[in-house]
Amino acid sequence: MVTIKRKQSEAVFRAIADPTRREILGLLRGGGRTVGTVAANFRTSRPAISKHIRLLRSAGLVTTRKSGTARICQLNGKPLRAVNKWLRDYEAFWDENLRKLKQYVEENP
Protein backbone atom coordinates (compact mmCIF):
# COMPACT_ATOMS: atom_id res chain seq x y z
CA MET A 1 0.00 0.00 0.00
CA VAL A 2 1.36 3.39 -1.00
CA THR A 3 1.56 5.85 1.86
CA ILE A 4 0.78 9.55 1.60
CA LYS A 5 4.46 10.40 2.19
CA ARG A 6 5.50 8.09 -0.63
CA LYS A 7 2.94 9.65 -2.99
CA GLN A 8 4.24 13.10 -2.03
CA SER A 9 7.84 12.02 -2.71
CA GLU A 10 6.87 10.56 -6.08
CA ALA A 11 5.11 13.81 -7.01
CA VAL A 12 8.23 15.78 -6.10
CA PHE A 13 10.47 13.54 -8.22
CA ARG A 14 8.06 13.81 -11.18
CA ALA A 15 7.96 17.58 -10.78
CA ILE A 16 11.73 18.04 -10.76
CA ALA A 17 12.23 15.61 -13.66
CA ASP A 18 11.46 18.42 -16.10
CA PRO A 19 14.27 20.95 -16.78
CA THR A 20 11.84 23.86 -17.15
CA ARG A 21 10.35 23.18 -13.73
CA ARG A 22 13.82 22.91 -12.20
CA GLU A 23 14.66 26.27 -13.73
CA ILE A 24 11.45 27.76 -12.31
CA LEU A 25 12.45 26.49 -8.85
CA GLY A 26 15.87 28.08 -9.35
CA LEU A 27 14.27 31.42 -10.17
CA LEU A 28 12.08 31.22 -7.09
CA ARG A 29 15.09 30.64 -4.84
CA GLY A 30 15.70 34.36 -5.22
CA GLY A 31 12.29 35.17 -3.74
CA GLY A 32 8.68 35.45 -4.78
CA ARG A 33 7.85 36.31 -8.37
CA THR A 34 4.69 36.82 -10.34
CA VAL A 35 3.71 34.23 -12.91
CA GLY A 36 4.37 36.85 -15.60
CA THR A 37 7.88 37.50 -14.30
CA VAL A 38 8.61 33.78 -14.23
CA ALA A 39 7.21 33.35 -17.76
CA ALA A 40 9.35 36.23 -19.06
CA ASN A 41 12.44 34.08 -18.44
CA PHE A 42 11.35 31.42 -20.95
CA ARG A 43 10.63 31.17 -24.65
CA THR A 44 7.67 28.98 -23.76
CA SER A 45 4.18 30.49 -23.71
CA ARG A 46 2.78 31.89 -20.49
CA PRO A 47 0.01 29.25 -20.38
CA ALA A 48 2.68 26.53 -20.61
CA ILE A 49 4.61 28.12 -17.72
CA SER A 50 1.36 28.38 -15.73
CA LYS A 51 0.85 24.66 -16.27
CA HIS A 52 4.37 23.96 -14.96
CA ILE A 53 3.67 26.13 -11.92
CA ARG A 54 0.39 24.27 -11.25
CA LEU A 55 2.27 20.97 -11.32
CA LEU A 56 4.90 22.37 -8.93
CA ARG A 57 2.07 23.57 -6.66
CA SER A 58 0.42 20.15 -6.68
CA ALA A 59 3.76 18.61 -5.64
CA GLY A 60 3.98 21.16 -2.80
CA LEU A 61 7.13 22.79 -4.18
CA VAL A 62 5.52 26.15 -4.93
CA THR A 63 2.96 28.19 -3.05
CA THR A 64 0.99 31.04 -4.59
CA ARG A 65 -0.88 34.00 -3.21
CA LYS A 66 -2.82 36.78 -4.84
CA SER A 67 -1.59 40.34 -4.69
CA GLY A 68 -4.09 42.54 -6.48
CA THR A 69 -4.45 41.02 -9.94
CA ALA A 70 -1.08 39.28 -9.80
CA ARG A 71 -0.37 35.81 -8.49
CA ILE A 72 2.90 35.62 -6.54
CA CYS A 73 4.76 32.31 -6.59
CA GLN A 74 7.14 31.29 -3.82
CA LEU A 75 9.43 28.31 -3.37
CA ASN A 76 8.61 25.77 -0.67
CA GLY A 77 11.80 23.76 -0.22
CA LYS A 78 10.52 21.33 2.43
CA PRO A 79 9.39 18.64 -0.05
CA LEU A 80 12.92 18.59 -1.49
CA ARG A 81 14.05 16.83 1.69
CA ALA A 82 12.89 13.56 0.10
CA VAL A 83 15.27 14.18 -2.81
CA ASN A 84 18.09 15.03 -0.43
CA LYS A 85 17.51 11.83 1.56
CA TRP A 86 17.52 9.74 -1.61
CA LEU A 87 20.75 11.38 -2.79
CA ARG A 88 22.44 10.86 0.60
CA ASP A 89 21.87 7.11 0.27
CA TYR A 90 23.73 7.13 -3.05
CA GLU A 91 26.42 9.40 -1.69
CA ALA A 92 27.19 6.80 1.00
CA PHE A 93 27.27 4.10 -1.70
CA TRP A 94 29.76 6.02 -3.83
CA ASP A 95 31.90 7.05 -0.86
CA GLU A 96 32.33 3.40 0.08
CA ASN A 97 33.13 2.33 -3.48
CA LEU A 98 35.66 5.13 -3.96
CA ARG A 99 37.28 4.26 -0.64
CA LYS A 100 37.65 0.64 -1.80
CA LEU A 101 39.06 1.76 -5.15
CA LYS A 102 41.60 4.02 -3.44
CA GLN A 103 42.66 1.17 -1.17
CA TYR A 104 43.00 -1.19 -4.15
CA VAL A 105 45.10 1.30 -6.13
CA GLU A 106 47.38 1.98 -3.17
CA GLU A 107 47.90 -1.73 -2.51
CA ASN A 108 48.45 -2.65 -6.19
CA PRO A 109 50.83 -0.09 -7.70
Buried (B, 14 or more C-beta within 10 A) or exposed (E): EEEEEEEBBEBBBEBBEEEBBEBBBEBBEEEBBBBEEBBEBBEEEEEEBBEBBEBBBEBBBBBBEEEEEBBBBEBBEEBBEBEEEEEEEEEEEEEEEEEEEEEEEEEEE
